[in-house]
């Protein structure tokens, strides 16, 4: 009996070998974490693909038709190149006239892709075409098709200078490469790096449409990169104060919103989105208004209800900067003193990045359109 017991003990101590050897617990945990991270990555990838996917409309037209190209604001530009693509090859092209129109005549019946062949396209300025031989029976002869270009907000200025801020933090975007490119012929007008305060001056080119190409010095998946359309015209002398952000769909931007100066007895407020929902994750910074120092003197974050208080602020002139990811920053000049012009907390409403400032005429038009 003693000998048998020894053999059993030695048998139990012998490690298992072969393909079906049990995986140690530490290794199981590592494999599980790897699988979970892989699934999350794939989920984010496909979410980005579907969120940014655009399925262009398809039009049935006759052999002769008209294409009108205009910006989202309705402006038209002569000389925009419009192409007809068949089987991945350019079949025909034409340039827009003064009214932004292109006339295509005697196009062979087939399936085409109608595209804008210019800088600054964003993917949704295209359409599918099905050209048929007998359009009169369906009332499709001389049909006009609408395309948008540029298909993002167009800024206006006389001098292409200003300052870039990060949308989520309202921090200056420093040492970022900028190029000013003519919107139609693609010629390079000027180039530079933003300084430490995010400022830039690309000069005063001839009136027309241009693009500011933003290229970060430290490329990364969430560094702002893309093009911003700018119309240069007389009488728009003002600095461009623009917030930039990189989303899963590419570069997003909007002009930094301002608010009228107010006098308060204490720095307190509530932060909401355009629909009035509280924004709990926001950066709220207080700056001395006449100081050249870019450092905030106080920084707080609101609670889950969007409420914030900045305590122990002495009398004086300040600038309050409120920013949050996905929203355009808001800069409010305030004076802290005994004679308050506002009774109670400030009502701070942030606009969506890429949209109009809350309360502006453009924002009212957007709300009516929606």
N, C-alpha and C positions, 0 to 999 in steps of 0.2 A: 504493500500500500504506500509505503514511503516513496518508493521509486516512481510509482505512477503519479503521485502528487508533484514531484519535482519536474517530471516531464510536462505536466499540465501548466505549471508556473512558467517554465521556460517557453512553452508554446504561446502563452498569453503575452509574454514580453517581446515576442518576435514581431517587428513591424510588418504591416501589410505592404505588398508591392504590386506593381502591375497597373493597368489602365484604370481600373475601378477603385484605386486607392482614395479614401475619403479626403476632401479638401479641408485643410486646417481652418479654424474659425477666422483667424486674421485675414487669410487669403480670401475667404468668402466675403468678408466685409469689404475688402478692396475691390473685388470684382463687382459687387453690388453697387458700390459708389461709382465705379467706372461706367456701368450700364446706365445708371440713373443720369449721370452727367451727359452721356452720349444721347440719351433720349431727350433731355432738356435742350441740348444743342440742336438736334434735328427739329424739335418743336419750334424753337426760335427761328431757325432757318426757313422752315415752311411757312411760319406765321409772317415773316418778312416778305417772302415771295408773294403770298396771296394778298397781304395788306397793300403791297405796292403794285400789284398787277393791274393792268388796265386793258380792258378788252374793247378795242376800237369798234365803232359802229360800222356797218356795211350798208352802202347805198347802191341801189339799182338805178343806173342812168343810161341815157342814150349815147350815141357816138359823139355828140357835142354837148359840153356842159361847162359850167362856170364854177370856179373855186374862189371864195373870198377868205382872205387871211387878215385877222385883226388880233390885237392884244386883248387881254381880259377886260381892259378898260375901254375897248372899242377903237383904239388908235390903229391906223393903217400905215404901212411903210412900203414905198416903191422899191422894187429890186429884190424882193424876197424870192428865193429859188424854190419852186414847187416841182416835185418829180412824181412820175408815174412808174412804179416798179412792177415788172411782170417776171415771174420765175427768178427772183433775186437779181434782176438786171434792170437798169434804168431804161425804160422804153421811150419816154418823152419827158421834157422839162420845159418850164416857162418861168418868166419873172413877173411878179405882180406889178400892176400899174399904180398910178397915183391914188386910186381908190382901193387899193389892196386886192384887186381882182385879177384872175388868170383865166384865159379862155382856151379850152382844149377843143380842137375840131378834128372830126374824122378819126376817132380812136377805134382801133380794131376791137371787135367784141371779144371779151375775155375777162378773167378775174385779175384785178390789180390791187396794189397798195398805194394809197395817196399819201405822200410824206412831205414834210418841210426839210429841206437840205441846207440848214443854217446852224450857226453856233447857238447854244442856249436851248435846244430842244429838251423836253422833259418826258417824252414818251406818250403823252396823250394828245399830241398835235398830229395825229395820223388817222386814217380811215381806210376801210376796205371798199373797193368798188367792183361792181358787177356791170360791165358794159354790155348792153344788148343792142340788137340790130333794128328793132322796130319799136321805138319808145312811144310813138304817137298814140298807139292803142292804149297805153297805160298812163298817158299824160306826163311822161318823164322827160320830154325834150327840153333842152335849155335849163335843166335844173341847176340851182346854185347850192354848193356845198360849203359849209362853214368850218374853217380850221382856226385854231388859236396859236399865235406866236407873237411875242414871247408868251409862254403859257404859265407865267408867274408874275407877281406884282412888279410893276415897272416904277423905279424911283425917278424923281425929277430934280435937276440941279443945274446950276450954271458953271460952277467949278466942282470938279470931282475930288472933293476933299471931305474929311470928316473923321469919325472914330468908330471902331468896331468893338462891340461888347459881346461876351458870351451870354447867351440867352438864359441859361440856368442859374448863373451866379452873378451876372452883371459886372464881371471882371473884364478889364481891357484885354483884347486879343493882341498880344505883342509878337513881334518878329515873325509875322506871317507874310508870305509872298503874295503880292497883288500885281495883276497885269490888266491894263486897260486896252481892250480890243474893239475895233470897229465892228458894229453889229452886222454889216452887210458884206464888206469885202474882207474881213478878218485881219486887217493890218494891225500890227502892234503899235499903240500910241505911246505908252509909257509903262514902266514897271518899277516896283520898289518893295521894301519891307516896312510893315507897320512898326512904329517905335514902341518904346516900353509902355507908353500910355494908350496904345492902340490907335494912334493917330496916323493919318496918311494924307498925301496931297498928290494926286495923279494929274494935276494941271487943269487947263481950260481949253479943251479941244473944240473944234468947230461944232456947231449945233448938229445934232443927229442922235442916232441910237448906238449905244455902246454896251459892252459887257465887262464887268469887273470879274476877273477870274481869281478865285481864292484858292491858294495852295499852301497848306500848313507846312512849316519847316520841319515839324516832327510828325510824319504821317501816322495815322492811327485810325481804327475803325470808327471812332466817334469824334474825330477832328473835323471842323467845318471845311468842306471842300466842294467847289462847284462854281456856278456863274450867277451873277446878279445883273439884270438888265437895268440900264440907266439911260434916260433921255436928257441930253444936254440942250437947254434952251435959254434964251435971255430972260431976265426977270425972275429967276428962281434962285437968287443968291442966298444960300443957306448951307450950313454944314449938314452932311449926312451923318446922322447918329443912328446906327443900325445894330440890331441884335442878331447874332448868328447862332445857329444850332444845327447839329447833325442828327437827323432822325434815321430810322430804318429805311426811309424812302429817299434819302439824300439830303442836300443842303436846304435848310429852311431859314427864313430871315424875315424881319419886319423892322420898321423904324421904331426906335425907342419912344414909348408914349410919355408925354409930359402932362402935368396937371397944374392948375392955377396955384399961385402961392397962397398959403394959409397961415394964420397965426393960431397957435394952440398953447394951452397952459400945461399940457402934458402930452408926451408922445405915445399915443395909444390908438389902436385901430383894429379893423376886421378885414381879412383878405378873402375875396371870393372870385369865382370865375364869371364869365359873361352871363351865365344862367343863374347866378346867385348862390351856387354851391360853395361851401367853405373849402379853402385850400390850406391844408395843414402843413404840407412840406414846402416851405418857402424860405428864402434868405432875405432877411430884413436888416439893412445896414444904414447907419447914420454917418454922414460926412459933414465936415465943416464946409460951408458954401464957398468961402473965399480962399480956401487952402489949396495949394498945388499938390499937396500930398494925396496920393491915391489910396491911402490906407484908411479904413473905416475906424471911427472912434468908438463905436459900439455896434455889436451884432447880436441879433436875437432870432429865434424861430417861433412861429405861432403855434398854438396848441391845436388839437384836432378840430376845434371849432373855427379855426382861422384867426383867433384873437391873439393880439400881441401887445406888450407894454415894454417900453424902453425907459427904465427908471434912471433917476439922478441925472437928468439933462438940464444944464444950466441955461439961463437966458442967452439968446443969440440966434444967428441965422444958420440954417443947416439944409442939407439935401438928404431926403429919405429915398433909398433905393430898394425896391421890392422886386424880387425875381423868383421864378420857379421853372423847373424843367417843363418844356412844352408851351410856355407862355412868353409873351413879350414883356420885357422889364418895364417898370413904371418908375419914373423919377419925379419926386414931389418936393418943391422948395417949401420949407416951413420955417416959421419964426416962433421960437419959444418965448412967451412973455405973459404978463398978467392979463392983457386985454385980448382974449381969444375970440377969433372970428367964427369958430366952430364950437358948438356946445356938445360935448360927448366924443366918442371915438371916431377916428377917421374911417370912412367907408372906401376901402381900396378894392377896385375891381380890375383884374388883369385880363387882357385880351389874349386870344390864342396866337401863338407864334405863326407868322405868315398872314394873319388877318389884320383888320383895321383896329385902331385904338378904340376902346369902349367910350361911347358918347360922341364919337366923331360922326360927321355926315356919312362917311364911307361905311361905318359900322351900322348906321341906321338903314342905309341902302341894302346892306347884306342881310339884315334881319327881315326887311320887307321881301327881298328876293327868296329867302328861305321860308 
